[in-house]
Structure formats: C-alpha cells, structure tokens
Amino acid sequence: MVVFAFIRIRDWLPLALAAMLIVACFLIPAGDITVESAVAEAALEWPVLIIDAGHGGEDGGASAPGGTLESSINLAVAQKLDALAGLFGVETVMTRESEAIDYPAEAETTAQRKRADQSERLELINSVPNGVLVSIHQNFYPDSRPSGPQVFYADTAESAELGELTHANLLSALAPSSRRVAAPVSDDIYLMREARCTAILAECGFLSNPEESALLETDEYQMKIASVLMASYLQFFSRGDKTVT
Ligand SMILES: [Zn+2]
C-alpha cells in the first residue's frame, strides 16, 4: 500500500532519498527505462513482489556478535523493501510483518511450530498469482573472515536469471571485490524448493564477520540492500516485451 509506504518511509526520509538515487543508478544505465516511467507502469503490469523475511518467532536464525538476531535484521530489510516497492507502485505480499508469529495451538514443540509457520508461508506464496519471491537472510560461518552478499535461486522459471542479476547488483553496490557467484539454492530449503513462482534467496552478508555484521545492523546499510533488491526487480521485469520509454 502506497499510503503505508509513505508513513513508514517518513521515518527514514533521508535514507529513502538516497535509496531512490541508488535505484535510479541501476535503472538509468539500462537505457530503456526511467524511474518516472517505472512508477507509471509498475502498478498494473508487474508481478506481485512476495517478500519473505527469513526466520522469526521462536526461530531467530543466526546471531550477530552483540546478540542481534538474524530474524530482526531480515525483517528490517524486508520492511524497507516493502516501503520502497510502495513508492514504485509495486504490489507486495509479506510472509511476516513482525518478530512475533502466531502459531497454531496444535503445534506443541518448537520443531512443530517452525514447520507450521513454513507451511503457512508456502501456502501464502503459492496462492499469489503472478508472484515473485524474494527471501531475505543473513549468512553465518564458523570462520569470521568471509563477507559479502550471495544470491541463491530456485529451480523455477526465470529464477536463475533474476538471481544472477540481483547478485551482480548487490556485489557492485556492496562488495565490488567479492568473487562470490550466484548459485542454485540447496534442496533442503523448504520454501525455495516448494515455491512454484520465480524465487530467489538473498544472503545479504555475514553476521559472523564483525565489520559486516555492524553494517548490517544499521538502517543505512539495510536501506542500501533494500534499494538494490528493488532496483534489480524493476530492472529485470522491465526487459523484453515491456517497452518502457
Ligand atoms: Zn537465515
């Protein structure tokens, strides 16, 4: 919703302006689209952006050195992406909008509650006609040295192409010296394996790397990530049959 987007974005206004500039930087060199035309064209024609903030509820995911949970960083990036999408008139669906998750009463153990949450998310994702899933996560490794974003893609139509474009954009904006490459997602990631739409999973950075983890906790860096994810979506779905001038 655009109205909600403005309310939310007001808190981050300077960041939002910077974000729009980043989005514009990715779009204008593409040559066949401008930010204004993207706004005008987006609402009716573009796929629904399904934003999945990874983990949440009893599942905090990885943990930063200071104790910040991956689930809260994922949610913060997801909310910024949702707000930016609203500014571009792109319809969104969020798989969760808070840290708390309402689990069904019959799910008694943590494992059962996590399974119930994942299957609810999947049902939502697969119920959206013409959806595109962007799942947001943070990486963790026992060695504190690895850093930089990495995008994984599902085995569904256009996922590899969107994943590779998004990965290249994230690297060029956040980690130009990184040699990581986009890769097919592991088969044990339930949502990515079972989603029927175009689907990518962005590991935005490493919580196990102290410098990168400190960045990932800031609004500025989260907005930068959200801007690149937004720009990649707009850039990808403005190709080919869509002649936007
Ligand atoms: Zn994760």
Boltz pocket constraint, residues with backbone or C-beta under 6 A from the ligand:
constraints:
  - pocket:
      binder: B
      contacts: [[A, 54], [A, 55], [A, 61], [A, 62], [A, 70], [A, 136], [A, 137], [A, 138]]
      max_distance: 6.0
